[in-house]
């Protein structure tokens, strides 16, 4: 019976724009992107749909041998933009991930 592969814990970099969400896992450098419609005017319009899209994208990229528990988040508005006001922090927590600052 073959041994099960050991799971790797990775951190994801999540980048959100008006039209797409992109994730890159570190240290494996796996990445993926998905078109979205729930981020407009610098805020999340549908938290449930945002959480669903984020969880789907992370699950697709992480596969069976990687575990992602935390995400670093950035928007196209820059580093100084407040994530609490956008609603992204609620969506990420609802998707089951922590936010690294």
Beta strands, then each sheet from edge to edge (+ up, - down):
strand 1: 8-16
strand 2: 20-26
strand 3: 31-35
strand 4: 39-40
strand 5: 43-44
strand 6: 66-75
strand 7: 98-100
sheet 1: 3+ 2- 1+ 6+ 7+
sheet 2: 4+ 5-
end
